[in-house]
């Protein structure tokens, strides 16, 4: 199973350009690329915070 970081990187590569967080999240959920298990935390917030991870 891929990590969320891997899925976001793959999604960005799919779009091939800087992309809005909501579009990244929509692509991930629509294509069932990752299961966001934590319902308490905002999944889009998780995706957004990956931008600061190197």
PDB file of N, CA, C and O in Angstrom:
ATOM      1  N   UNK A   1       0.840  -1.188   0.000  1.00  0.00           N
ATOM      2  CA  UNK A   1       0.000   0.000   0.000  1.00  0.00           C
ATOM      3  C   UNK A   1       0.890   1.257   0.000  1.00  0.00           C
ATOM      4  O   UNK A   1       1.871   1.339   0.739  1.00  0.00           O
ATOM      5  N   UNK A   2       0.531   2.209  -0.826  1.00  0.00           N
ATOM      6  CA  UNK A   2       1.287   3.447  -0.903  1.00  0.00           C
ATOM      7  C   UNK A   2       0.944   4.371   0.261  1.00  0.00           C
ATOM      8  O   UNK A   2      -0.163   4.334   0.797  1.00  0.00           O
ATOM      9  N   UNK A   3       1.900   5.188   0.636  1.00  0.00           N
ATOM     10  CA  UNK A   3       1.636   6.213   1.647  1.00  0.00           C
ATOM     11  C   UNK A   3       0.889   7.364   0.982  1.00  0.00           C
ATOM     12  O   UNK A   3       0.864   7.461  -0.245  1.00  0.00           O
ATOM     13  N   UNK A   4       0.286   8.227   1.778  1.00  0.00           N
ATOM     14  CA  UNK A   4      -0.410   9.388   1.234  1.00  0.00           C
ATOM     15  C   UNK A   4       0.572  10.279   0.484  1.00  0.00           C
ATOM     16  O   UNK A   4       0.218  10.874  -0.534  1.00  0.00           O
ATOM     17  N   UNK A   5       1.788  10.372   0.975  1.00  0.00           N
ATOM     18  CA  UNK A   5       2.808  11.170   0.293  1.00  0.00           C
ATOM     19  C   UNK A   5       3.036  10.639  -1.128  1.00  0.00           C
ATOM     20  O   UNK A   5       3.073  11.418  -2.081  1.00  0.00           O
ATOM     21  N   UNK A   6       3.186   9.328  -1.270  1.00  0.00           N
ATOM     22  CA  UNK A   6       3.383   8.716  -2.582  1.00  0.00           C
ATOM     23  C   UNK A   6       2.200   8.986  -3.510  1.00  0.00           C
ATOM     24  O   UNK A   6       2.380   9.287  -4.690  1.00  0.00           O
ATOM     25  N   UNK A   7       1.007   8.875  -2.970  1.00  0.00           N
ATOM     26  CA  UNK A   7      -0.209   9.091  -3.770  1.00  0.00           C
ATOM     27  C   UNK A   7      -0.295  10.542  -4.239  1.00  0.00           C
ATOM     28  O   UNK A   7      -0.664  10.802  -5.385  1.00  0.00           O
ATOM     29  N   UNK A   8       0.041  11.485  -3.367  1.00  0.00           N
ATOM     30  CA  UNK A   8       0.002  12.899  -3.747  1.00  0.00           C
ATOM     31  C   UNK A   8       1.049  13.174  -4.825  1.00  0.00           C
ATOM     32  O   UNK A   8       0.763  13.879  -5.793  1.00  0.00           O
ATOM     33  N   UNK A   9       2.243  12.636  -4.674  1.00  0.00           N
ATOM     34  CA  UNK A   9       3.288  12.826  -5.686  1.00  0.00           C
ATOM     35  C   UNK A   9       2.829  12.248  -7.024  1.00  0.00           C
ATOM     36  O   UNK A   9       2.988  12.889  -8.063  1.00  0.00           O
ATOM     37  N   UNK A  10       2.267  11.052  -7.005  1.00  0.00           N
ATOM     38  CA  UNK A  10       1.760  10.436  -8.239  1.00  0.00           C
ATOM     39  C   UNK A  10       0.663  11.284  -8.868  1.00  0.00           C
ATOM     40  O   UNK A  10       0.598  11.421 -10.089  1.00  0.00           O
ATOM     41  N   UNK A  11      -0.197  11.852  -8.031  1.00  0.00           N
ATOM     42  CA  UNK A  11      -1.287  12.692  -8.527  1.00  0.00           C
ATOM     43  C   UNK A  11      -0.749  13.964  -9.155  1.00  0.00           C
ATOM     44  O   UNK A  11      -1.224  14.385 -10.210  1.00  0.00           O
ATOM     45  N   UNK A  12       0.231  14.577  -8.523  1.00  0.00           N
ATOM     46  CA  UNK A  12       0.843  15.771  -9.100  1.00  0.00           C
ATOM     47  C   UNK A  12       1.520  15.445 -10.437  1.00  0.00           C
ATOM     48  O   UNK A  12       1.446  16.228 -11.384  1.00  0.00           O
ATOM     49  N   UNK A  13       2.168  14.302 -10.503  1.00  0.00           N
ATOM     50  CA  UNK A  13       2.777  13.870 -11.766  1.00  0.00           C
ATOM     51  C   UNK A  13       1.703  13.636 -12.828  1.00  0.00           C
ATOM     52  O   UNK A  13       1.920  13.928 -14.004  1.00  0.00           O
ATOM     53  N   UNK A  14       0.556  13.115 -12.422  1.00  0.00           N
ATOM     54  CA  UNK A  14      -0.554  12.889 -13.341  1.00  0.00           C
ATOM     55  C   UNK A  14      -1.017  14.210 -13.958  1.00  0.00           C
ATOM     56  O   UNK A  14      -1.216  14.297 -15.169  1.00  0.00           O
ATOM     57  N   UNK A  15      -1.186  15.233 -13.123  1.00  0.00           N
ATOM     58  CA  UNK A  15      -1.626  16.530 -13.625  1.00  0.00           C
ATOM     59  C   UNK A  15      -0.510  17.248 -14.390  1.00  0.00           C
ATOM     60  O   UNK A  15      -0.787  17.990 -15.333  1.00  0.00           O
ATOM     61  N   UNK A  16       0.737  17.036 -13.995  1.00  0.00           N
ATOM     62  CA  UNK A  16       1.864  17.612 -14.706  1.00  0.00           C
ATOM     63  C   UNK A  16       2.074  19.098 -14.506  1.00  0.00           C
ATOM     64  O   UNK A  16       2.829  19.731 -15.244  1.00  0.00           O
ATOM     65  N   UNK A  17       1.409  19.654 -13.512  1.00  0.00           N
ATOM     66  CA  UNK A  17       1.548  21.083 -13.204  1.00  0.00           C
ATOM     67  C   UNK A  17       1.064  21.323 -11.780  1.00  0.00           C
ATOM     68  O   UNK A  17       0.379  20.472 -11.212  1.00  0.00           O
ATOM     69  N   UNK A  18       1.407  22.463 -11.195  1.00  0.00           N
ATOM     70  CA  UNK A  18       0.869  22.782  -9.871  1.00  0.00           C
ATOM     71  C   UNK A  18      -0.660  22.729  -9.909  1.00  0.00           C
ATOM     72  O   UNK A  18      -1.291  23.231 -10.840  1.00  0.00           O
ATOM     73  N   UNK A  19      -1.231  22.121  -8.894  1.00  0.00           N
ATOM     74  CA  UNK A  19      -2.662  21.857  -8.887  1.00  0.00           C
ATOM     75  C   UNK A  19      -3.262  22.216  -7.538  1.00  0.00           C
ATOM     76  O   UNK A  19      -2.622  22.055  -6.499  1.00  0.00           O
ATOM     77  N   UNK A  20      -4.478  22.697  -7.562  1.00  0.00           N
ATOM     78  CA  UNK A  20      -5.204  23.076  -6.358  1.00  0.00           C
ATOM     79  C   UNK A  20      -5.423  21.863  -5.450  1.00  0.00           C
ATOM     80  O   UNK A  20      -5.670  20.754  -5.923  1.00  0.00           O
ATOM     81  N   UNK A  21      -5.330  22.091  -4.158  1.00  0.00           N
ATOM     82  CA  UNK A  21      -5.492  21.019  -3.162  1.00  0.00           C
ATOM     83  C   UNK A  21      -6.815  20.280  -3.350  1.00  0.00           C
ATOM     84  O   UNK A  21      -6.859  19.053  -3.263  1.00  0.00           O
ATOM     85  N   UNK A  22      -7.881  21.014  -3.603  1.00  0.00           N
ATOM     86  CA  UNK A  22      -9.188  20.365  -3.741  1.00  0.00           C
ATOM     87  C   UNK A  22      -9.220  19.433  -4.953  1.00  0.00           C
ATOM     88  O   UNK A  22      -9.879  18.394  -4.904  1.00  0.00           O
ATOM     89  N   UNK A  23      -8.524  19.779  -6.040  1.00  0.00           N
ATOM     90  CA  UNK A  23      -8.465  18.902  -7.211  1.00  0.00           C
ATOM     91  C   UNK A  23      -7.632  17.658  -6.937  1.00  0.00           C
ATOM     92  O   UNK A  23      -7.958  16.563  -7.395  1.00  0.00           O
ATOM     93  N   UNK A  24      -6.552  17.842  -6.183  1.00  0.00           N
ATOM     94  CA  UNK A  24      -5.721  16.691  -5.801  1.00  0.00           C
ATOM     95  C   UNK A  24      -6.558  15.728  -4.951  1.00  0.00           C
ATOM     96  O   UNK A  24      -6.585  14.524  -5.207  1.00  0.00           O
ATOM     97  N   UNK A  25      -7.230  16.267  -3.953  1.00  0.00           N
ATOM     98  CA  UNK A  25      -8.058  15.437  -3.069  1.00  0.00           C
ATOM     99  C   UNK A  25      -9.171  14.748  -3.864  1.00  0.00           C
ATOM    100  O   UNK A  25      -9.433  13.561  -3.673  1.00  0.00           O
ATOM    101  N   UNK A  26      -9.813  15.490  -4.746  1.00  0.00           N
ATOM    102  CA  UNK A  26     -10.898  14.929  -5.557  1.00  0.00           C
ATOM    103  C   UNK A  26     -10.389  13.775  -6.424  1.00  0.00           C
ATOM    104  O   UNK A  26     -11.039  12.734  -6.520  1.00  0.00           O
ATOM    105  N   UNK A  27      -9.239  13.959  -7.046  1.00  0.00           N
ATOM    106  CA  UNK A  27      -8.653  12.912  -7.884  1.00  0.00           C
ATOM    107  C   UNK A  27      -8.347  11.658  -7.058  1.00  0.00           C
ATOM    108  O   UNK A  27      -8.620  10.537  -7.487  1.00  0.00           O
ATOM    109  N   UNK A  28      -7.780  11.865  -5.880  1.00  0.00           N
ATOM    110  CA  UNK A  28      -7.431  10.731  -5.019  1.00  0.00           C
ATOM    111  C   UNK A  28      -8.676   9.966  -4.591  1.00  0.00           C
ATOM    112  O   UNK A  28      -8.706   8.738  -4.679  1.00  0.00           O
ATOM    113  N   UNK A  29      -9.697  10.668  -4.134  1.00  0.00           N
ATOM    114  CA  UNK A  29     -10.893   9.982  -3.645  1.00  0.00           C
ATOM    115  C   UNK A  29     -11.718   9.391  -4.785  1.00  0.00           C
ATOM    116  O   UNK A  29     -12.249   8.287  -4.661  1.00  0.00           O
ATOM    117  N   UNK A  30     -11.826  10.115  -5.881  1.00  0.00           N
ATOM    118  CA  UNK A  30     -12.619   9.636  -7.030  1.00  0.00           C
ATOM    119  C   UNK A  30     -12.036   8.349  -7.599  1.00  0.00           C
ATOM    120  O   UNK A  30     -12.774   7.453  -8.010  1.00  0.00           O
ATOM    121  N   UNK A  31     -10.708   8.262  -7.621  1.00  0.00           N
ATOM    122  CA  UNK A  31     -10.035   7.086  -8.167  1.00  0.00           C
ATOM    123  C   UNK A  31      -9.655   6.063  -7.100  1.00  0.00           C
ATOM    124  O   UNK A  31      -8.977   5.076  -7.384  1.00  0.00           O
ATOM    125  N   UNK A  32     -10.103   6.313  -5.867  1.00  0.00           N
ATOM    126  CA  UNK A  32      -9.862   5.410  -4.734  1.00  0.00           C
ATOM    127  C   UNK A  32      -8.386   5.027  -4.610  1.00  0.00           C
ATOM    128  O   UNK A  32      -8.037   3.855  -4.470  1.00  0.00           O
ATOM    129  N   UNK A  33      -7.528   6.058  -4.667  1.00  0.00           N
ATOM    130  CA  UNK A  33      -6.091   5.840  -4.599  1.00  0.00           C
ATOM    131  C   UNK A  33      -5.577   5.728  -3.170  1.00  0.00           C
ATOM    132  O   UNK A  33      -4.500   5.183  -2.929  1.00  0.00           O
ATOM    133  N   UNK A  34      -6.355   6.249  -2.224  1.00  0.00           N
ATOM    134  CA  UNK A  34      -5.950   6.212  -0.824  1.00  0.00           C
ATOM    135  C   UNK A  34      -7.200   6.290   0.040  1.00  0.00           C
ATOM    136  O   UNK A  34      -8.142   7.010  -0.291  1.00  0.00           O
ATOM    137  N   UNK A  35      -7.213   5.563   1.128  1.00  0.00           N
ATOM    138  CA  UNK A  35      -8.330   5.600   2.055  1.00  0.00           C
ATOM    139  C   UNK A  35      -7.976   6.482   3.245  1.00  0.00           C
ATOM    140  O   UNK A  35      -7.089   6.158   4.034  1.00  0.00           O
ATOM    141  N   UNK A  36      -8.683   7.601   3.361  1.00  0.00           N
ATOM    142  CA  UNK A  36      -8.478   8.510   4.488  1.00  0.00           C
ATOM    143  C   UNK A  36      -9.290   7.972   5.659  1.00  0.00           C
ATOM    144  O   UNK A  36     -10.490   8.229   5.759  1.00  0.00           O
ATOM    145  N   UNK A  37      -8.635   7.224   6.545  1.00  0.00           N
ATOM    146  CA  UNK A  37      -9.328   6.575   7.640  1.00  0.00           C
ATOM    147  C   UNK A  37      -9.763   7.513   8.749  1.00  0.00           C
ATOM    148  O   UNK A  37     -10.790   7.282   9.386  1.00  0.00           O
ATOM    149  N   UNK A  38      -9.005   8.558   8.989  1.00  0.00           N
ATOM    150  CA  UNK A  38      -9.305   9.477  10.090  1.00  0.00           C
ATOM    151  C   UNK A  38     -10.410  10.437   9.682  1.00  0.00           C
ATOM    152  O   UNK A  38     -10.199  11.325   8.856  1.00  0.00           O
ATOM    153  N   UNK A  39     -11.581  10.258  10.260  1.00  0.00           N
ATOM    154  CA  UNK A  39     -12.717  11.117   9.937  1.00  0.00           C
ATOM    155  C   UNK A  39     -12.678  12.420  10.724  1.00  0.00           C
ATOM    156  O   UNK A  39     -13.291  13.407  10.319  1.00  0.00           O
ATOM    157  N   UNK A  40     -11.966  12.430  11.837  1.00  0.00           N
ATOM    158  CA  UNK A  40     -11.912  13.632  12.670  1.00  0.00           C
ATOM    159  C   UNK A  40     -11.091  14.728  12.002  1.00  0.00           C
ATOM    160  O   UNK A  40     -11.418  15.910  12.106  1.00  0.00           O
ATOM    161  N   UNK A  41     -10.028  14.331  11.319  1.00  0.00           N
ATOM    162  CA  UNK A  41      -9.134  15.300  10.707  1.00  0.00           C
ATOM    163  C   UNK A  41      -9.562  15.532   9.260  1.00  0.00           C
ATOM    164  O   UNK A  41      -9.976  14.601   8.570  1.00  0.00           O
ATOM    165  N   UNK A  42      -9.463  16.752   8.818  1.00  0.00           N
ATOM    166  CA  UNK A  42      -9.825  17.125   7.463  1.00  0.00           C
ATOM    167  C   UNK A  42      -8.825  16.531   6.473  1.00  0.00           C
ATOM    168  O   UNK A  42      -7.658  16.921   6.490  1.00  0.00           O
ATOM    169  N   UNK A  43      -9.244  15.597   5.609  1.00  0.00           N
ATOM    170  CA  UNK A  43      -8.318  14.968   4.666  1.00  0.00           C
ATOM    171  C   UNK A  43      -7.627  15.970   3.743  1.00  0.00           C
ATOM    172  O   UNK A  43      -6.461  15.773   3.400  1.00  0.00           O
ATOM    173  N   UNK A  44      -8.311  17.037   3.332  1.00  0.00           N
ATOM    174  CA  UNK A  44      -7.673  18.036   2.479  1.00  0.00           C
ATOM    175  C   UNK A  44      -6.546  18.730   3.233  1.00  0.00           C
ATOM    176  O   UNK A  44      -5.542  19.115   2.634  1.00  0.00           O
ATOM    177  N   UNK A  45      -6.705  18.891   4.531  1.00  0.00           N
ATOM    178  CA  UNK A  45      -5.658  19.485   5.360  1.00  0.00           C
ATOM    179  C   UNK A  45      -4.417  18.592   5.359  1.00  0.00           C
ATOM    180  O   UNK A  45      -3.289  19.084   5.317  1.00  0.00           O
ATOM    181  N   UNK A  46      -4.631  17.288   5.406  1.00  0.00           N
ATOM    182  CA  UNK A  46      -3.523  16.335   5.374  1.00  0.00           C
ATOM    183  C   UNK A  46      -2.755  16.486   4.061  1.00  0.00           C
ATOM    184  O   UNK A  46      -1.526  16.551   4.056  1.00  0.00           O
ATOM    185  N   UNK A  47      -3.493  16.540   2.945  1.00  0.00           N
ATOM    186  CA  UNK A  47      -2.870  16.683   1.637  1.00  0.00           C
ATOM    187  C   UNK A  47      -2.107  17.995   1.547  1.00  0.00           C
ATOM    188  O   UNK A  47      -0.983  18.029   1.046  1.00  0.00           O
ATOM    189  N   UNK A  48      -2.712  19.078   2.030  1.00  0.00           N
ATOM    190  CA  UNK A  48      -2.084  20.401   1.977  1.00  0.00           C
ATOM    191  C   UNK A  48      -0.771  20.414   2.758  1.00  0.00           C
ATOM    192  O   UNK A  48       0.215  20.990   2.298  1.00  0.00           O
ATOM    193  N   UNK A  49      -0.749  19.789   3.928  1.00  0.00           N
ATOM    194  CA  UNK A  49       0.442  19.792   4.763  1.00  0.00           C
ATOM    195  C   UNK A  49       1.595  18.993   4.172  1.00  0.00           C
ATOM    196  O   UNK A  49       2.742  19.172   4.582  1.00  0.00           O
ATOM    197  N   UNK A  50       1.315  18.132   3.233  1.00  0.00           N
ATOM    198  CA  UNK A  50       2.394  17.363   2.602  1.00  0.00           C
ATOM    199  C   UNK A  50       3.293  18.271   1.771  1.00  0.00           C
ATOM    200  O   UNK A  50       4.409  17.877   1.435  1.00  0.00           O
ATOM    201  N   UNK A  51       2.848  19.446   1.439  1.00  0.00           N
ATOM    202  CA  UNK A  51       3.673  20.385   0.685  1.00  0.00           C
ATOM    203  C   UNK A  51       4.910  20.812   1.442  1.00  0.00           C
ATOM    204  O   UNK A  51       5.899  21.224   0.836  1.00  0.00           O
ATOM    205  N   UNK A  52       4.866  20.718   2.757  1.00  0.00           N
ATOM    206  CA  UNK A  52       6.022  21.127   3.566  1.00  0.00           C
ATOM    207  C   UNK A  52       6.949  19.956   3.875  1.00  0.00           C
ATOM    208  O   UNK A  52       7.985  20.145   4.513  1.00  0.00           O
ATOM    209  N   UNK A  53       6.592  18.744   3.432  1.00  0.00           N
ATOM    210  CA  UNK A  53       7.403  17.568   3.681  1.00  0.00           C
ATOM    211  C   UNK A  53       8.399  17.405   2.551  1.00  0.00           C
ATOM    212  O   UNK A  53       8.033  17.457   1.377  1.00  0.00           O
ATOM    213  N   UNK A  54       9.649  17.210   2.904  1.00  0.00           N
ATOM    214  CA  UNK A  54      10.708  17.024   1.885  1.00  0.00           C
ATOM    215  C   UNK A  54      11.170  15.595   1.886  1.00  0.00           C
ATOM    216  O   UNK A  54      12.051  15.231   1.107  1.00  0.00           O
TER     217      UNK A  54
END
